Amino acid sequence: MSLPNIWYHRRVAEGSAKACWICYKPSTTVLITPDNKDFFYICVGHLKDRGFCIADEDEVAATAARKRKEELDREIEKVKQEYEEKQKRRKEKRKEKEKEKEKDKEKDSKKADEDEDTKDEKDKDDKEKLSKVKDQPKTDEGPRVYSLQKNFYQMRLDRIRNAEIAKRNRERLRNPTNFPSVPSGDL
């Protein structure tokens, strides 16, 4: 059986954490083959260890490009927010000037201001929620495709081979035709 040395990085829920293959600490990170024949839990620190595995070069480049794009998107979002805040300040200044001009209509302007204040508060709350969602750390940081170093890859192959041999032996023990028959003769 030939198992390709390609392993995909996956995450599982915190409740499904199991012992790391190397250090036996609970881990939610899993390396799995493309055909789902073999998998094992591993710590994130081990994935960064070049003595254990090497990330796919194309995947590393894609990850770096993704990070750059995210940083640019954050910068663009900050600039947009600053621009919106400046526009709001300008509108408020205009409204203040109009208030000075329209002292006769104070009651109407107070109601409009209250409505606008509540709208501004809602807008700020919405923006805060969006910024909180954007600021949450993403779990997909880093490469997603790895290849194990020679010794660790051989350990995985040996483990699979030993499991297949054990399975064959169990099946042989269950089959009574594999045992020799009882002698049927006089002594």
C-alpha positions in Angstrom: 0.0 0.0 0.0 1.4 3.4 -1.0 0.3 6.4 0.9 1.2 9.8 -0.6 3.2 12.1 1.6 0.5 14.8 1.4 -1.2 15.9 4.6 -4.0 18.4 4.9 -4.3 20.6 8.0 -7.8 20.5 9.6 -9.3 21.8 12.9 -11.8 20.1 15.1 -14.0 21.4 17.9 -12.6 22.0 21.4 -14.7 19.2 22.7 -13.1 16.7 20.2 -9.5 17.5 21.2 -7.3 14.4 21.5 -3.7 13.7 22.4 -1.0 15.0 20.1 0.9 12.2 18.3 4.2 13.6 19.5 3.8 15.1 22.9 0.4 13.7 24.0 -1.0 17.1 24.9 -4.7 17.8 23.9 -4.8 19.2 20.4 -7.6 20.3 18.1 -5.3 20.3 15.0 -5.4 17.2 12.7 -3.3 16.2 9.8 -5.2 14.0 7.3 -4.4 12.4 4.0 -6.3 13.4 0.9 -8.1 10.0 0.7 -8.9 10.1 4.4 -7.1 6.8 5.1 -4.9 8.1 7.8 -5.0 11.0 10.2 -3.4 12.1 13.5 -3.7 14.9 16.0 -0.8 17.2 16.2 0.1 20.4 18.1 0.4 23.7 16.1 3.9 24.1 17.4 5.0 20.8 15.8 3.6 22.0 12.4 6.1 24.9 12.5 9.0 22.5 13.3 10.9 21.9 10.0 12.3 18.7 11.5 8.7 17.3 11.6 7.1 18.5 8.5 7.5 21.0 5.6 4.7 23.2 4.3 3.9 23.1 0.6 5.7 26.1 -1.0 2.7 27.1 -3.1 0.5 27.0 0.0 3.0 29.2 1.9 2.9 31.8 -0.9 -0.9 31.7 -1.0 -1.0 32.2 2.8 1.4 35.2 2.6 -0.7 36.7 -0.2 -3.9 36.1 1.8 -2.4 37.8 4.9 -1.3 40.8 2.8 -4.8 41.1 1.3 -6.3 41.0 4.8 -4.0 43.7 6.0 -4.9 45.9 3.1 -8.6 45.3 3.6 -8.2 46.3 7.3 -6.4 49.5 6.2 -9.1 50.3 3.7 -11.8 49.7 6.3 -10.0 52.1 8.7 -9.7 54.8 6.1 -13.4 54.4 5.2 -14.4 54.7 8.9 -12.3 57.8 9.3 -13.9 59.3 6.2 -17.4 58.5 7.5 -16.6 60.1 10.9 -15.4 63.3 9.2 -18.6 63.4 7.1 -20.7 63.0 10.2 -18.7 65.8 11.9 -19.3 68.1 8.9 -23.1 67.3 9.0 -23.2 68.0 12.7 -21.5 71.4 12.2 -24.0 72.2 9.4 -26.9 71.2 11.7 -25.5 73.4 14.5 -25.4 76.4 12.1 -29.0 75.6 11.0 -30.0 75.5 14.6 -28.6 78.9 15.2 -30.5 80.2 12.2 -33.7 78.5 13.2 -34.3 79.4 16.8 -38.0 79.7 16.0 -38.3 76.0 15.3 -36.5 74.6 18.3 -39.1 72.0 19.1 -38.9 70.4 15.7 -35.1 70.5 15.6 -34.9 68.8 19.0 -37.0 65.9 17.9 -35.0 65.6 14.7 -31.7 65.7 16.7 -33.0 63.0 19.0 -33.9 60.8 16.1 -30.5 61.4 14.4 -28.7 60.7 17.7 -30.5 57.4 18.1 -29.6 56.6 14.5 -26.0 57.5 15.1 -25.9 55.3 18.2 -27.3 52.4 16.2 -24.7 53.0 13.4 -21.9 53.1 16.0 -23.2 49.9 17.6 -23.4 48.2 14.2 -19.9 49.3 13.4 -18.6 48.1 16.7 -20.1 44.7 16.1 -18.6 44.5 12.6 -15.2 45.5 13.9 -15.4 42.9 16.7 -16.3 40.2 14.1 -13.4 41.3 11.9 -10.9 41.4 14.8 -11.6 37.8 15.8 -8.5 35.7 15.0 -9.0 33.3 12.1 -8.1 29.7 12.6 -7.0 29.2 9.0 -3.8 31.2 9.4 -0.8 29.3 8.1 -0.4 26.7 5.4 -2.9 23.9 4.9 -0.8 21.4 3.0 2.2 19.6 4.5 4.6 16.8 3.8 6.1 14.8 6.7 9.8 14.3 7.1 11.2 10.9 6.0 11.3 9.3 9.4 7.9 10.4 10.6 6.4 9.4 7.2 7.9 6.0 7.5 6.4 5.7 11.1 3.0 6.4 9.7 3.5 3.8 6.9 4.6 1.2 9.4 1.6 1.9 11.6 -0.8 1.4 8.7 1.0 -1.8 7.6 1.0 -3.2 11.1 -2.7 -2.5 11.4 -3.4 -4.3 8.2 -1.3 -7.3 9.3 -3.2 -7.4 12.7 -6.5 -7.3 10.9 -5.5 -10.2 8.6 -4.4 -12.2 11.6 -7.7 -11.6 13.4 -9.6 -12.8 10.4 -7.4 -15.9 10.1 -8.0 -16.7 13.8 -11.8 -16.4 13.3 -11.8 -18.8 10.4 -11.8 -22.4 11.7 -10.6 -23.9 8.3 -7.2 -22.3 8.9 -6.5 -24.6 11.9 -5.3 -28.1 11.4 -7.8 -30.9 11.9 -7.9 -33.2 14.8 -6.0 -36.5 14.0 -8.4 -39.3 13.2 -6.5 -42.5 13.8 -5.6 -45.0 16.4 -2.5 -44.8 18.3 
